[in-house]
Amino acid sequence: MEWFVPGAFGVLFVAFFVSTIGLVIWTLVDVVRMPGDPSFKAGTQLVWVIVILLGGLIGAIIYLAVGRPPGGATAARQWLPAGGPPPPPPPSGAL
């Protein structure tokens, strides 16, 4: 049995395929890790997951260009308070 040795086209095809799968997985993880703040609602997360899964490479590129908040999931999490929403302000004029 002879081993199949791909030519330059085969190597480029495999590299493109692997990088596409990696990009799709990375964008899916980024969408799922996004916190549920007002600028990125949970319903929006579901829509982006569907767009990425159905669109593949094109869906991932659209998410990165349009749907991803600046800095991604890590930066969005840093802006959220640790213990939940901030407490309401004290009433004015009351002592």
Secondary structure, DSSP 8 states (H G I E B T S, - for coil): -------HHHHHHHHHHHHHHHHHHHHHHHHHHS--BTTB-HHHHHHHHHHHHHHTHHHHHHIIIIIS-TTHHHHHHHTS-TTSS------TT--
